[in-house]
Amino acid sequence: QVQLVESGGGLVQAGGSLRLSCAASGRTLGGYAMGWFRQAPGEEREFLATIRWDGGSTYIADSVKGRFTISRDNAKNTVYLQMNSLKPEDTAVYYCAAGTRNPTMASGYDYWGQGTQVTVSS
């Protein structure tokens, strides 16, 4: 079992930045991909970014490329999502996840955090 706890969400003005954290506990994350997704009301869960726990290779969705980056701190068992140049349309609940299958799809993940709200005001 893997437990994931997100933090760092909040209210920010358009153009601002936030860094989300996802602290993992439970089992070792070797062999897992960690992902960030978001879901706005009435919308499907949207893939944003993924990072391999082993090796650290990353992939960022085109929709947020150039504004969002993903990183990890192995010693702290934590994954981060740095979000810059935020826009009102980035408003959503942001989730982190851990999984071993297709890392760009929600169905590829086995474990999910509870989510953290990000609200971007215009």
C-alpha positions in Angstrom: 0.0 0.0 0.0 1.1 3.6 -0.7 -0.4 6.6 1.1 -0.2 9.9 -0.7 -0.8 13.3 0.9 -0.9 16.5 -1.2 -0.3 20.0 0.1 0.5 23.4 -1.2 -2.8 24.4 -2.8 -4.5 27.6 -2.2 -5.7 30.9 -3.7 -3.3 32.7 -6.1 -3.7 35.6 -8.5 -3.3 35.0 -12.2 0.3 35.1 -13.2 1.4 33.8 -9.8 3.1 30.5 -8.8 2.4 27.6 -6.5 4.4 24.5 -5.6 2.4 21.4 -4.8 3.9 18.6 -2.7 2.9 15.0 -2.5 4.4 13.1 0.4 4.4 9.3 0.0 4.5 6.7 2.6 4.0 3.0 3.0 6.0 0.9 0.6 9.0 1.6 -1.5 8.3 3.5 -4.7 10.9 1.7 -6.8 9.3 0.8 -10.1 6.5 3.3 -9.7 5.7 6.3 -11.8 4.3 9.3 -9.9 1.8 11.5 -11.6 -0.1 14.8 -11.2 -3.7 15.2 -12.4 -6.3 17.8 -12.0 -10.1 17.9 -12.1 -12.3 20.9 -12.5 -16.1 20.7 -11.7 -17.9 18.9 -14.4 -14.7 17.9 -16.2 -12.8 14.7 -16.6 -9.6 14.1 -14.6 -6.8 15.6 -16.7 -3.2 14.3 -16.9 -0.5 17.0 -16.2 2.9 15.4 -15.5 4.6 12.2 -14.5 8.0 11.3 -13.2 9.7 7.9 -12.8 10.7 7.2 -9.3 13.7 5.3 -10.6 15.8 7.5 -12.9 13.7 10.6 -12.7 12.6 10.8 -16.3 9.7 13.2 -16.8 6.9 13.9 -19.2 4.7 17.0 -19.2 1.4 17.3 -20.9 1.3 19.8 -23.8 -1.4 21.7 -22.1 0.9 22.9 -19.3 4.3 22.4 -20.9 6.5 25.5 -20.3 4.6 26.5 -17.2 4.5 23.3 -15.0 7.5 21.2 -14.0 7.6 17.9 -11.9 10.4 16.9 -9.7 11.1 14.5 -6.8 13.1 14.3 -3.6 14.0 10.7 -3.0 15.2 11.3 0.5 11.9 12.9 1.5 9.8 10.5 -0.5 8.1 13.6 -2.0 7.1 14.6 -5.5 6.5 18.3 -6.4 4.6 20.1 -9.1 5.9 23.6 -9.7 3.2 25.7 -11.4 4.1 29.1 -12.8 2.2 31.7 -14.8 -1.0 30.4 -13.4 -4.3 31.2 -15.2 -7.9 31.2 -14.0 -8.5 28.1 -16.1 -5.9 26.2 -13.9 -8.5 26.3 -11.1 -9.2 22.7 -10.1 -8.5 20.0 -7.5 -5.0 18.7 -8.0 -4.2 15.0 -7.3 -1.0 13.0 -7.1 -0.9 9.4 -7.9 1.4 6.4 -7.9 1.2 3.6 -10.4 2.9 1.0 -12.6 1.0 1.2 -15.9 0.4 3.8 -18.5 1.6 6.9 -16.7 -0.4 9.4 -18.8 -3.8 7.9 -18.0 -5.6 7.9 -14.8 -6.3 4.2 -15.2 -2.6 3.6 -15.0 -2.4 4.6 -11.3 -3.2 2.4 -8.3 -2.9 4.9 -5.5 -4.3 8.4 -5.2 -4.1 11.3 -2.7 -7.1 13.2 -1.4 -6.5 16.2 -3.6 -5.7 19.8 -2.9 -7.7 22.8 -4.2 -6.0 25.4 -6.4 -7.9 28.5 -7.2 -6.6 31.2 -9.5 -8.3 34.5 -9.5 -8.3 36.9 -12.4 
